[in-house]
Amino acid sequence: MMGFAKRFVAVVVNMAGELWMGFYRRNSDFYDKQTTGSKSKLGYFSFIIAAAAVTIGIVSWMYSRMYS
């Protein structure tokens, strides 16, 4: 469970950095390596969707705090 949490945080931090600083070309293998623990396609997609939702929430919150 701790490994899952570490991988989730790593993905969220990388996605937030990409959104905040601008899009740049990250090799998609990074995200594939982080999701190796998922045993099914549903697990893989739910991991990525949850990470994306958390990332968008964090970046939106940071943006609203800075520019409002």
PDB file with one MODEL, atoms N, CA, C and O in Angstrom:
MODEL        1
ATOM      1  N   MET A   1       0.818  -1.195   0.000  1.00  0.00           N
ATOM      2  CA  MET A   1       0.000   0.000   0.000  1.00  0.00           C
ATOM      3  C   MET A   1       0.863   1.260   0.000  1.00  0.00           C
ATOM      4  O   MET A   1       0.520   2.254  -0.641  1.00  0.00           O
ATOM      5  N   MET A   2       1.984   1.214   0.722  1.00  0.00           N
ATOM      6  CA  MET A   2       2.859   2.379   0.765  1.00  0.00           C
ATOM      7  C   MET A   2       3.489   2.637  -0.596  1.00  0.00           C
ATOM      8  O   MET A   2       3.664   3.792  -0.985  1.00  0.00           O
ATOM      9  N   GLY A   3       3.831   1.585  -1.323  1.00  0.00           N
ATOM     10  CA  GLY A   3       4.379   1.745  -2.663  1.00  0.00           C
ATOM     11  C   GLY A   3       3.376   2.383  -3.608  1.00  0.00           C
ATOM     12  O   GLY A   3       3.738   3.208  -4.447  1.00  0.00           O
ATOM     13  N   PHE A   4       2.116   1.999  -3.467  1.00  0.00           N
ATOM     14  CA  PHE A   4       1.050   2.584  -4.282  1.00  0.00           C
ATOM     15  C   PHE A   4       0.939   4.075  -3.996  1.00  0.00           C
ATOM     16  O   PHE A   4       0.823   4.882  -4.919  1.00  0.00           O
ATOM     17  N   ALA A   5       0.974   4.439  -2.724  1.00  0.00           N
ATOM     18  CA  ALA A   5       0.869   5.852  -2.350  1.00  0.00           C
ATOM     19  C   ALA A   5       2.046   6.653  -2.893  1.00  0.00           C
ATOM     20  O   ALA A   5       1.862   7.772  -3.372  1.00  0.00           O
ATOM     21  N   LYS A   6       3.248   6.098  -2.826  1.00  0.00           N
ATOM     22  CA  LYS A   6       4.427   6.785  -3.348  1.00  0.00           C
ATOM     23  C   LYS A   6       4.327   6.987  -4.851  1.00  0.00           C
ATOM     24  O   LYS A   6       4.649   8.059  -5.362  1.00  0.00           O
ATOM     25  N   ARG A   7       3.879   5.955  -5.559  1.00  0.00           N
ATOM     26  CA  ARG A   7       3.731   6.076  -7.016  1.00  0.00           C
ATOM     27  C   ARG A   7       2.651   7.100  -7.366  1.00  0.00           C
ATOM     28  O   ARG A   7       2.810   7.876  -8.308  1.00  0.00           O
ATOM     29  N   PHE A   8       1.559   7.099  -6.609  1.00  0.00           N
ATOM     30  CA  PHE A   8       0.471   8.043  -6.862  1.00  0.00           C
ATOM     31  C   PHE A   8       0.959   9.477  -6.657  1.00  0.00           C
ATOM     32  O   PHE A   8       0.685  10.352  -7.478  1.00  0.00           O
ATOM     33  N   VAL A   9       1.670   9.711  -5.581  1.00  0.00           N
ATOM     34  CA  VAL A   9       2.196  11.052  -5.311  1.00  0.00           C
ATOM     35  C   VAL A   9       3.189  11.465  -6.385  1.00  0.00           C
ATOM     36  O   VAL A   9       3.185  12.620  -6.810  1.00  0.00           O
ATOM     37  N   ALA A  10       4.032  10.555  -6.831  1.00  0.00           N
ATOM     38  CA  ALA A  10       5.001  10.878  -7.885  1.00  0.00           C
ATOM     39  C   ALA A  10       4.300  11.283  -9.173  1.00  0.00           C
ATOM     40  O   ALA A  10       4.713  12.238  -9.832  1.00  0.00           O
ATOM     41  N   VAL A  11       3.265  10.580  -9.528  1.00  0.00           N
ATOM     42  CA  VAL A  11       2.516  10.914 -10.749  1.00  0.00           C
ATOM     43  C   VAL A  11       1.825  12.254 -10.594  1.00  0.00           C
ATOM     44  O   VAL A  11       1.861  13.074 -11.511  1.00  0.00           O
ATOM     45  N   VAL A  12       1.190  12.495  -9.444  1.00  0.00           N
ATOM     46  CA  VAL A  12       0.484  13.758  -9.222  1.00  0.00           C
ATOM     47  C   VAL A  12       1.468  14.930  -9.257  1.00  0.00           C
ATOM     48  O   VAL A  12       1.182  15.954  -9.878  1.00  0.00           O
ATOM     49  N   VAL A  13       2.599  14.796  -8.611  1.00  0.00           N
ATOM     50  CA  VAL A  13       3.586  15.880  -8.597  1.00  0.00           C
ATOM     51  C   VAL A  13       4.104  16.158 -10.003  1.00  0.00           C
ATOM     52  O   VAL A  13       4.254  17.319 -10.383  1.00  0.00           O
ATOM     53  N   ASN A  14       4.375  15.131 -10.769  1.00  0.00           N
ATOM     54  CA  ASN A  14       4.848  15.338 -12.144  1.00  0.00           C
ATOM     55  C   ASN A  14       3.782  15.971 -13.016  1.00  0.00           C
ATOM     56  O   ASN A  14       4.080  16.864 -13.809  1.00  0.00           O
ATOM     57  N   MET A  15       2.544  15.521 -12.880  1.00  0.00           N
ATOM     58  CA  MET A  15       1.467  16.122 -13.674  1.00  0.00           C
ATOM     59  C   MET A  15       1.247  17.579 -13.274  1.00  0.00           C
ATOM     60  O   MET A  15       1.037  18.430 -14.139  1.00  0.00           O
ATOM     61  N   ALA A  16       1.294  17.874 -11.978  1.00  0.00           N
ATOM     62  CA  ALA A  16       1.115  19.254 -11.517  1.00  0.00           C
ATOM     63  C   ALA A  16       2.236  20.140 -12.046  1.00  0.00           C
ATOM     64  O   ALA A  16       1.994  21.271 -12.465  1.00  0.00           O
ATOM     65  N   GLY A  17       3.451  19.630 -12.029  1.00  0.00           N
ATOM     66  CA  GLY A  17       4.567  20.393 -12.579  1.00  0.00           C
ATOM     67  C   GLY A  17       4.401  20.668 -14.063  1.00  0.00           C
ATOM     68  O   GLY A  17       4.713  21.759 -14.539  1.00  0.00           O
ATOM     69  N   GLU A  18       3.914  19.687 -14.782  1.00  0.00           N
ATOM     70  CA  GLU A  18       3.677  19.879 -16.219  1.00  0.00           C
ATOM     71  C   GLU A  18       2.595  20.922 -16.464  1.00  0.00           C
ATOM     72  O   GLU A  18       2.734  21.761 -17.354  1.00  0.00           O
ATOM     73  N   LEU A  19       1.518  20.876 -15.685  1.00  0.00           N
ATOM     74  CA  LEU A  19       0.441  21.846 -15.879  1.00  0.00           C
ATOM     75  C   LEU A  19       0.851  23.234 -15.430  1.00  0.00           C
ATOM     76  O   LEU A  19       0.512  24.217 -16.089  1.00  0.00           O
ATOM     77  N   TRP A  20       1.571  23.337 -14.330  1.00  0.00           N
ATOM     78  CA  TRP A  20       1.912  24.637 -13.778  1.00  0.00           C
ATOM     79  C   TRP A  20       2.978  25.351 -14.611  1.00  0.00           C
ATOM     80  O   TRP A  20       2.875  26.552 -14.861  1.00  0.00           O
ATOM     81  N   MET A  21       3.986  24.620 -15.032  1.00  0.00           N
ATOM     82  CA  MET A  21       5.106  25.238 -15.744  1.00  0.00           C
ATOM     83  C   MET A  21       4.938  25.207 -17.252  1.00  0.00           C
ATOM     84  O   MET A  21       5.772  25.747 -17.979  1.00  0.00           O
ATOM     85  N   GLY A  22       3.904  24.601 -17.716  1.00  0.00           N
ATOM     86  CA  GLY A  22       3.694  24.485 -19.152  1.00  0.00           C
ATOM     87  C   GLY A  22       3.956  23.067 -19.594  1.00  0.00           C
ATOM     88  O   GLY A  22       4.697  22.318 -18.957  1.00  0.00           O
ATOM     89  N   PHE A  23       3.346  22.725 -20.672  1.00  0.00           N
ATOM     90  CA  PHE A  23       3.482  21.359 -21.168  1.00  0.00           C
ATOM     91  C   PHE A  23       4.839  21.154 -21.805  1.00  0.00           C
ATOM     92  O   PHE A  23       5.304  21.993 -22.576  1.00  0.00           O
ATOM     93  N   TYR A  24       5.447  20.088 -21.499  1.00  0.00           N
ATOM     94  CA  TYR A  24       6.675  19.678 -22.161  1.00  0.00           C
ATOM     95  C   TYR A  24       6.587  18.192 -22.403  1.00  0.00           C
ATOM     96  O   TYR A  24       5.741  17.509 -21.827  1.00  0.00           O
ATOM     97  N   ARG A  25       7.427  17.708 -23.221  1.00  0.00           N
ATOM     98  CA  ARG A  25       7.356  16.317 -23.643  1.00  0.00           C
ATOM     99  C   ARG A  25       7.980  15.390 -22.606  1.00  0.00           C
ATOM    100  O   ARG A  25       9.202  15.263 -22.538  1.00  0.00           O
ATOM    101  N   ARG A  26       7.154  14.754 -21.813  1.00  0.00           N
ATOM    102  CA  ARG A  26       7.641  13.741 -20.883  1.00  0.00           C
ATOM    103  C   ARG A  26       7.405  12.400 -21.549  1.00  0.00           C
ATOM    104  O   ARG A  26       6.350  12.152 -22.133  1.00  0.00           O
ATOM    105  N   ASN A  27       8.376  11.567 -21.454  1.00  0.00           N
ATOM    106  CA  ASN A  27       8.266  10.237 -22.017  1.00  0.00           C
ATOM    107  C   ASN A  27       7.129   9.496 -21.306  1.00  0.00           C
ATOM    108  O   ASN A  27       7.107   9.448 -20.076  1.00  0.00           O
ATOM    109  N   SER A  28       6.209   8.934 -22.037  1.00  0.00           N
ATOM    110  CA  SER A  28       5.058   8.255 -21.433  1.00  0.00           C
ATOM    111  C   SER A  28       5.464   7.016 -20.656  1.00  0.00           C
ATOM    112  O   SER A  28       4.668   6.490 -19.878  1.00  0.00           O
ATOM    113  N   ASP A  29       6.686   6.538 -20.851  1.00  0.00           N
ATOM    114  CA  ASP A  29       7.158   5.385 -20.080  1.00  0.00           C
ATOM    115  C   ASP A  29       7.204   5.683 -18.589  1.00  0.00           C
ATOM    116  O   ASP A  29       7.069   4.771 -17.774  1.00  0.00           O
ATOM    117  N   PHE A  30       7.394   6.959 -18.218  1.00  0.00           N
ATOM    118  CA  PHE A  30       7.412   7.313 -16.803  1.00  0.00           C
ATOM    119  C   PHE A  30       6.095   6.919 -16.143  1.00  0.00           C
ATOM    120  O   PHE A  30       6.094   6.299 -15.080  1.00  0.00           O
ATOM    121  N   TYR A  31       4.989   7.270 -16.760  1.00  0.00           N
ATOM    122  CA  TYR A  31       3.681   6.961 -16.173  1.00  0.00           C
ATOM    123  C   TYR A  31       3.391   5.466 -16.229  1.00  0.00           C
ATOM    124  O   TYR A  31       2.754   4.924 -15.326  1.00  0.00           O
ATOM    125  N   ASP A  32       3.849   4.804 -17.271  1.00  0.00           N
ATOM    126  CA  ASP A  32       3.659   3.361 -17.360  1.00  0.00           C
ATOM    127  C   ASP A  32       4.417   2.636 -16.261  1.00  0.00           C
ATOM    128  O   ASP A  32       3.918   1.656 -15.708  1.00  0.00           O
ATOM    129  N   LYS A  33       5.616   3.105 -15.937  1.00  0.00           N
ATOM    130  CA  LYS A  33       6.393   2.485 -14.857  1.00  0.00           C
ATOM    131  C   LYS A  33       5.721   2.678 -13.506  1.00  0.00           C
ATOM    132  O   LYS A  33       5.799   1.803 -12.644  1.00  0.00           O
ATOM    133  N   GLN A  34       5.064   3.814 -13.316  1.00  0.00           N
ATOM    134  CA  GLN A  34       4.415   4.101 -12.038  1.00  0.00           C
ATOM    135  C   GLN A  34       3.144   3.278 -11.837  1.00  0.00           C
ATOM    136  O   GLN A  34       2.711   3.072 -10.704  1.00  0.00           O
ATOM    137  N   THR A  35       2.554   2.817 -12.913  1.00  0.00           N
ATOM    138  CA  THR A  35       1.295   2.072 -12.810  1.00  0.00           C
ATOM    139  C   THR A  35       1.483   0.575 -12.987  1.00  0.00           C
ATOM    140  O   THR A  35       0.522  -0.130 -13.293  1.00  0.00           O
ATOM    141  N   THR A  36       2.681   0.080 -12.805  1.00  0.00           N
ATOM    142  CA  THR A  36       2.930  -1.343 -12.992  1.00  0.00           C
ATOM    143  C   THR A  36       2.214  -2.200 -11.954  1.00  0.00           C
ATOM    144  O   THR A  36       2.003  -3.391 -12.184  1.00  0.00           O
ATOM    145  N   GLY A  37       1.838  -1.621 -10.823  1.00  0.00           N
ATOM    146  CA  GLY A  37       1.168  -2.386  -9.781  1.00  0.00           C
ATOM    147  C   GLY A  37      -0.276  -2.717 -10.096  1.00  0.00           C
ATOM    148  O   GLY A  37      -0.857  -3.594  -9.457  1.00  0.00           O
ATOM    149  N   SER A  38      -0.870  -2.037 -11.068  1.00  0.00           N
ATOM    150  CA  SER A  38      -2.263  -2.329 -11.394  1.00  0.00           C
ATOM    151  C   SER A  38      -2.352  -3.646 -12.147  1.00  0.00           C
ATOM    152  O   SER A  38      -1.552  -3.928 -13.039  1.00  0.00           O
ATOM    153  N   LYS A  39      -3.328  -4.435 -11.774  1.00  0.00           N
ATOM    154  CA  LYS A  39      -3.440  -5.779 -12.338  1.00  0.00           C
ATOM    155  C   LYS A  39      -4.420  -5.852 -13.504  1.00  0.00           C
ATOM    156  O   LYS A  39      -4.512  -6.881 -14.173  1.00  0.00           O
ATOM    157  N   SER A  40      -5.147  -4.773 -13.750  1.00  0.00           N
ATOM    158  CA  SER A  40      -6.118  -4.789 -14.838  1.00  0.00           C
ATOM    159  C   SER A  40      -6.139  -3.427 -15.517  1.00  0.00           C
ATOM    160  O   SER A  40      -5.567  -2.457 -15.020  1.00  0.00           O
ATOM    161  N   LYS A  41      -6.800  -3.378 -16.646  1.00  0.00           N
ATOM    162  CA  LYS A  41      -6.941  -2.110 -17.355  1.00  0.00           C
ATOM    163  C   LYS A  41      -7.789  -1.139 -16.546  1.00  0.00           C
ATOM    164  O   LYS A  41      -7.530   0.064 -16.549  1.00  0.00           O
ATOM    165  N   LEU A  42      -8.796  -1.653 -15.855  1.00  0.00           N
ATOM    166  CA  LEU A  42      -9.635  -0.795 -15.022  1.00  0.00           C
ATOM    167  C   LEU A  42      -8.805  -0.154 -13.912  1.00  0.00           C
ATOM    168  O   LEU A  42      -8.972   1.030 -13.620  1.00  0.00           O
ATOM    169  N   GLY A  43      -7.924  -0.917 -13.299  1.00  0.00           N
ATOM    170  CA  GLY A  43      -7.049  -0.373 -12.269  1.00  0.00           C
ATOM    171  C   GLY A  43      -6.108   0.679 -12.820  1.00  0.00           C
ATOM    172  O   GLY A  43      -5.865   1.703 -12.181  1.00  0.00           O
ATOM    173  N   TYR A  44      -5.581   0.424 -14.005  1.00  0.00           N
ATOM    174  CA  TYR A  44      -4.680   1.376 -14.662  1.00  0.00           C
ATOM    175  C   TYR A  44      -5.401   2.684 -14.946  1.00  0.00           C
ATOM    176  O   TYR A  44      -4.905   3.759 -14.608  1.00  0.00           O
ATOM    177  N   PHE A  45      -6.568   2.594 -15.568  1.00  0.00           N
ATOM    178  CA  PHE A  45      -7.310   3.800 -15.919  1.00  0.00           C
ATOM    179  C   PHE A  45      -7.811   4.538 -14.685  1.00  0.00           C
ATOM    180  O   PHE A  45      -7.810   5.769 -14.666  1.00  0.00           O
ATOM    181  N   SER A  46      -8.237   3.819 -13.664  1.00  0.00           N
ATOM    182  CA  SER A  46      -8.700   4.499 -12.451  1.00  0.00           C
ATOM    183  C   SER A  46      -7.541   5.206 -11.755  1.00  0.00           C
ATOM    184  O   SER A  46      -7.733   6.286 -11.196  1.00  0.00           O
ATOM    185  N   PHE A  47      -6.350   4.625 -11.776  1.00  0.00           N
ATOM    186  CA  PHE A  47      -5.163   5.265 -11.202  1.00  0.00           C
ATOM    187  C   PHE A  47      -4.870   6.571 -11.927  1.00  0.00           C
ATOM    188  O   PHE A  47      -4.678   7.605 -11.288  1.00  0.00           O
ATOM    189  N   ILE A  48      -4.834   6.532 -13.250  1.00  0.00           N
ATOM    190  CA  ILE A  48      -4.509   7.720 -14.044  1.00  0.00           C
ATOM    191  C   ILE A  48      -5.601   8.781 -13.917  1.00  0.00           C
ATOM    192  O   ILE A  48      -5.290   9.966 -13.790  1.00  0.00           O
ATOM    193  N   ILE A  49      -6.865   8.381 -13.950  1.00  0.00           N
ATOM    194  CA  ILE A  49      -7.959   9.345 -13.841  1.00  0.00           C
ATOM    195  C   ILE A  49      -7.966   9.996 -12.462  1.00  0.00           C
ATOM    196  O   ILE A  49      -8.175  11.204 -12.353  1.00  0.00           O
ATOM    197  N   ALA A  50      -7.742   9.218 -11.417  1.00  0.00           N
ATOM    198  CA  ALA A  50      -7.695   9.781 -10.067  1.00  0.00           C
ATOM    199  C   ALA A  50      -6.517  10.738  -9.929  1.00  0.00           C
ATOM    200  O   ALA A  50      -6.656  11.810  -9.339  1.00  0.00           O
ATOM    201  N   ALA A  51      -5.371  10.365 -10.462  1.00  0.00           N
ATOM    202  CA  ALA A  51      -4.201  11.248 -10.402  1.00  0.00           C
ATOM    203  C   ALA A  51      -4.455  12.538 -11.176  1.00  0.00           C
ATOM    204  O   ALA A  51      -4.079  13.617 -10.718  1.00  0.00           O
ATOM    205  N   ALA A  52      -5.076  12.440 -12.321  1.00  0.00           N
ATOM    206  CA  ALA A  52      -5.380  13.630 -13.116  1.00  0.00           C
ATOM    207  C   ALA A  52      -6.372  14.536 -12.395  1.00  0.00           C
ATOM    208  O   ALA A  52      -6.219  15.758 -12.411  1.00  0.00           O
ATOM    209  N   ALA A  53      -7.388  13.948 -11.762  1.00  0.00           N
ATOM    210  CA  ALA A  53      -8.377  14.742 -11.025  1.00  0.00           C
ATOM    211  C   ALA A  53      -7.733  15.474  -9.851  1.00  0.00           C
ATOM    212  O   ALA A  53      -8.000  16.654  -9.628  1.00  0.00           O
ATOM    213  N   VAL A  54      -6.893  14.778  -9.108  1.00  0.00           N
ATOM    214  CA  VAL A  54      -6.196  15.410  -7.985  1.00  0.00           C
ATOM    215  C   VAL A  54      -5.275  16.514  -8.492  1.00  0.00           C
ATOM    216  O   VAL A  54      -5.204  17.589  -7.897  1.00  0.00           O
ATOM    217  N   THR A  55      -4.577  16.253  -9.579  1.00  0.00           N
ATOM    218  CA  THR A  55      -3.664  17.236 -10.153  1.00  0.00           C
ATOM    219  C   THR A  55      -4.397  18.488 -10.592  1.00  0.00           C
ATOM    220  O   THR A  55      -3.955  19.599 -10.298  1.00  0.00           O
ATOM    221  N   ILE A  56      -5.495  18.329 -11.283  1.00  0.00           N
ATOM    222  CA  ILE A  56      -6.272  19.480 -11.744  1.00  0.00           C
ATOM    223  C   ILE A  56      -6.800  20.269 -10.548  1.00  0.00           C
ATOM    224  O   ILE A  56      -6.826  21.499 -10.574  1.00  0.00           O
ATOM    225  N   GLY A  57      -7.214  19.569  -9.517  1.00  0.00           N
ATOM    226  CA  GLY A  57      -7.672  20.248  -8.309  1.00  0.00           C
ATOM    227  C   GLY A  57      -6.567  21.053  -7.649  1.00  0.00           C
ATOM    228  O   GLY A  57      -6.791  22.190  -7.236  1.00  0.00           O
ATOM    229  N   ILE A  58      -5.381  20.476  -7.545  1.00  0.00           N
ATOM    230  CA  ILE A  58      -4.246  21.179  -6.927  1.00  0.00           C
ATOM    231  C   ILE A  58      -3.855  22.404  -7.745  1.00  0.00           C
ATOM    232  O   ILE A  58      -3.670  23.487  -7.191  1.00  0.00           O
ATOM    233  N   VAL A  59      -3.729  22.241  -9.051  1.00  0.00           N
ATOM    234  CA  VAL A  59      -3.321  23.355  -9.903  1.00  0.00           C
ATOM    235  C   VAL A  59      -4.393  24.442  -9.917  1.00  0.00           C
ATOM    236  O   VAL A  59      -4.061  25.627  -9.916  1.00  0.00           O
ATOM    237  N   SER A  60      -5.653  24.067  -9.930  1.00  0.00           N
ATOM    238  CA  SER A  60      -6.732  25.067  -9.877  1.00  0.00           C
ATOM    239  C   SER A  60      -6.698  25.837  -8.568  1.00  0.00           C
ATOM    240  O   SER A  60      -6.874  27.055  -8.555  1.00  0.00           O
ATOM    241  N   TRP A  61      -6.474  25.135  -7.473  1.00  0.00           N
ATOM    242  CA  TRP A  61      -6.392  25.791  -6.171  1.00  0.00           C
ATOM    243  C   TRP A  61      -5.207  26.751  -6.118  1.00  0.00           C
ATOM    244  O   TRP A  61      -5.338  27.877  -5.637  1.00  0.00           O
ATOM    245  N   MET A  62      -4.045  26.305  -6.612  1.00  0.00           N
ATOM    246  CA  MET A  62      -2.861  27.161  -6.610  1.00  0.00           C
ATOM    247  C   MET A  62      -3.089  28.393  -7.491  1.00  0.00           C
ATOM    248  O   MET A  62      -2.701  29.503  -7.125  1.00  0.00           O
ATOM    249  N   TYR A  63      -3.705  28.198  -8.626  1.00  0.00           N
ATOM    250  CA  TYR A  63      -3.974  29.312  -9.547  1.00  0.00           C
ATOM    251  C   TYR A  63      -4.931  30.304  -8.901  1.00  0.00           C
ATOM    252  O   TYR A  63      -4.712  31.513  -8.977  1.00  0.00           O
ATOM    253  N   SER A  64      -5.986  29.808  -8.269  1.00  0.00           N
ATOM    254  CA  SER A  64      -6.961  30.717  -7.658  1.00  0.00           C
ATOM    255  C   SER A  64      -6.365  31.461  -6.473  1.00  0.00           C
ATOM    256  O   SER A  64      -6.731  32.610  -6.227  1.00  0.00           O
ATOM    257  N   ARG A  65      -5.459  30.836  -5.736  1.00  0.00           N
ATOM    258  CA  ARG A  65      -4.816  31.516  -4.608  1.00  0.00           C
ATOM    259  C   ARG A  65      -3.864  32.616  -5.081  1.00  0.00           C
ATOM    260  O   ARG A  65      -3.721  33.644  -4.420  1.00  0.00           O
ATOM    261  N   MET A  66      -3.223  32.398  -6.212  1.00  0.00           N
ATOM    262  CA  MET A  66      -2.243  33.372  -6.689  1.00  0.00           C
ATOM    263  C   MET A  66      -2.881  34.527  -7.450  1.00  0.00           C
ATOM    264  O   MET A  66      -2.408  35.661  -7.362  1.00  0.00           O
ATOM    265  N   TYR A  67      -3.938  34.257  -8.189  1.00  0.00           N
ATOM    266  CA  TYR A  67      -4.478  35.268  -9.093  1.00  0.00           C
ATOM    267  C   TYR A  67      -5.859  35.790  -8.712  1.00  0.00           C
ATOM    268  O   TYR A  67      -6.532  36.416  -9.531  1.00  0.00           O
ATOM    269  N   SER A  68      -6.280  35.544  -7.500  1.00  0.00           N
ATOM    270  CA  SER A  68      -7.593  36.097  -7.109  1.00  0.00           C
ATOM    271  C   SER A  68      -7.441  37.145  -6.046  1.00  0.00           C
ATOM    272  O   SER A  68      -8.434  37.717  -5.596  1.00  0.00           O
TER     273      SER A  68
ENDMDL
END
